Amino acid sequence: MSVTETEDVFITKNGKVAAKLTNPYQDRVETAKSLFGILPIDADIDGEKRRGLVQNVSKGTNQD
């Protein structure tokens, strides 16, 4: 049995995560439930998107 069947595996390069191998058979509902609550209640997703677009445009890296 491969370790990737039971655990997530992180591949690093120079100490930074470059890739993540995950179990393709994991329970998707449980995965989605695990994401609930990670954002603060006052998170402004649209504001962050606009801020990211402004930063990308100013750097000349807008990919739209």
NORDA-V598270 format. One record per residue. N is the residue number from 1. PSI is psi in whole degrees, 0 to 359 (none if undefined). OMEGA is omega in whole degrees, -180 to 180 (NA if undefined). NEAR is the number of other ideal C-beta (glycine too) atoms within 12 Angstrom. Layout:
# NORDA-V598270
n->(N,N)
psi->(PSI,PSI)
omega->(OMEGA,OMEGA)
near->(NEAR,NEAR)
This chain:
# NORDA-V598270
n->(1,2,3,4,5,6,7,8,9,10,11,12,13,14,15,16,17,18,19,20,21,22,23,24,25,26,27,28,29,30,31,32,33,34,35,36,37,38,39,40,41,42,43,44,45,46,47,48,49,50,51,52,53,54,55,56,57,58,59,60,61,62,63,64)
psi->(134,146,333,346,342,342,155,142,128,128,127,155,123,37,2,144,123,335,157,123,128,162,118,350,10,158,113,328,315,322,315,318,328,342,341,133,2,338,144,153,331,21,136,89,316,321,319,321,314,317,319,320,319,317,317,320,318,334,351,26,24,123,12,none)
omega->(179,180,-180,177,-177,-176,171,-180,179,176,-176,174,-177,176,179,-179,179,-179,178,176,-179,179,-180,-177,-177,-179,-175,178,178,178,179,179,-179,180,-179,176,-179,176,175,-176,-178,-179,179,-175,-180,177,178,177,179,-180,179,178,179,179,180,180,-179,178,-178,-177,180,-174,-176,NA)
near->(7,11,12,18,14,13,14,18,17,16,15,11,9,7,8,9,13,12,13,13,18,18,19,12,12,18,11,13,10,12,15,12,12,13,11,11,10,10,11,9,8,8,12,13,12,10,12,15,14,13,14,19,17,14,14,15,14,11,11,8,12,12,9,8)
